Amino acid sequence: MKAKSPWEASNGDQDEEGDEFSTDTQHTMSWPEVEEFMKNYEQKLEKFFRLEEEEVIKKLRERRMIRLGMGLQRYMGPFPMDTEATGSSSNLKLDFNNRFPETIYTLTNIEDINHDPLQIIVADANNVDARPLLTNNLRSPKVELLVFEGDFDSNDGNWSNQEFECKMVKPRPGKRPLLVGETTAYLSDGSVAFPKVFFTDNSSWDKIGKFRIGARVVPGSYEGPRIKEAFTEPFRVKDRRGRAYEKHNPPALCDDVWRLEKIGNKFRSNLASHNIKTVQDFLKLLFIDEPKLRSIVGRRISDQTWATITNHAKKCVTGNELYLHRGDQLNVVVVNSVCQVEKIIVPDGRVFTPNELSSKQDRDLVKHLAREAYENWDRMEEYHEPPPNADIPLQPTDAEMAQGAMDSSLFDFGQDCYFPFPSPFGGPMDPLP
């Protein structure tokens, strides 16, 4: 008897064991029934794939609409949001935290008038003091800086998309982008700083020779009510190579005198010939003898030019330093760093300000003391304010008192001479008998 192969043996065993199942299957699954089963199974598969297809198509449509919306938002700007849906009003706006300087130089970090990095905050248009914190949004808004023409009217914020795009300044052919560096950043707790941003080109070729920087939320980076754009005031951008020759505004005491407006090489030479080399030198003579100073600058200088020079010089911050000068009659005059009289101290210790001098004779004496202080500037003593209720440390020394007692001419005023300072009773003292 031929032995069965393992396969045959296996099949035989299965046939014997599954004979009953095979018979039942053949009995229950006749051909019409198989066709019906396949038909039902096909319908189920068709329904399953149809549902899956609808879900996939729905997701694709949503994704496509999101991309389409983002594209439109980039082109048209932020969409107006439904305030009821967002739960907040649309009166939010970006705002520059500090004022902008009137002049900026190329390839130099842009700073505000306080020399701090450019900072932008989110503010309520109806309440400038309130600064809402955007912490409830899924993503913090991303802010970008753009360059606009200086004559762009940004007061109402109701410009059209075409006007908004047209007013953006494009770089000149062959030039780098106007604004480079870290020009985008994310808001954090309602504020964002831009520490490294600078211009690559000057603004002389613009229509009015000025630019504006605008800040807006990058389209698609934020979900919520619209945040209005912010704009700086118009400013000039100059080449950094001219910074070494710029006029300082305001000038400093130690600045060379040519830093003042309208002071060129000729006026500078005239002033230098009289040892007037700094703004402080200029101001000291201006307050002591303005006609003399004007003749030194130029005899034919116009009133308008002179007013421009002096007004610019008077913007200088003089500081808090005070100096004292002792006069011949033991009177002391206290002046500031540009020789303006701050106070007068008489021998008995009383202190007066220039505004308290009522008689012309007193004012003339103070002018004389101030001129002496100017002429003896190198020998001036530094003055410090005494503490409250303390004796004024400006009384003459014992030697000075002895010298004054021996010199009777110091007190020989004559019959018609008045004491040069107000009396304790509010007016000039009576003539001496």
Secondary structure, DSSP 4 states (H G I P E B T S, - for coil): -PPPPHHHHHHHHHHHHTHHHHHHHHHH--HHHHHHHHHHHHHHHHHHHHHHHHHHHHHHHHHHHHHHHHHHHHHH-SPPPPHHHHTS-S-EEEEESSPPPSEEETTS--B-TTSPBEEEEEEETTBTT------SSSSPPEEEEEEEETT---SS----HHHHHHTBPPPPTTPPPSEEES-EEE-BTTEEEE-SEEESS-STTSSSS-EEEEEEEPTTS--SS-EE-EEPPPBEEE-GGGGGGPPPSS--TTSBGGGSTT--HHHHHHHHTTT--BHHHHHHHHHH-HHHHHHHH-TT--HHHHHHHHHHHTTS---S-EEEEE-TTS-EEEEETTS-EEEEE-TTS-EE-GGG--SHHHHHHHHHHHHHHHHTGGGPEEE-PPPTTPPPTTPPPHHHHHHHHH-GGGG---TTPPPSS--TTSSPPPPP-
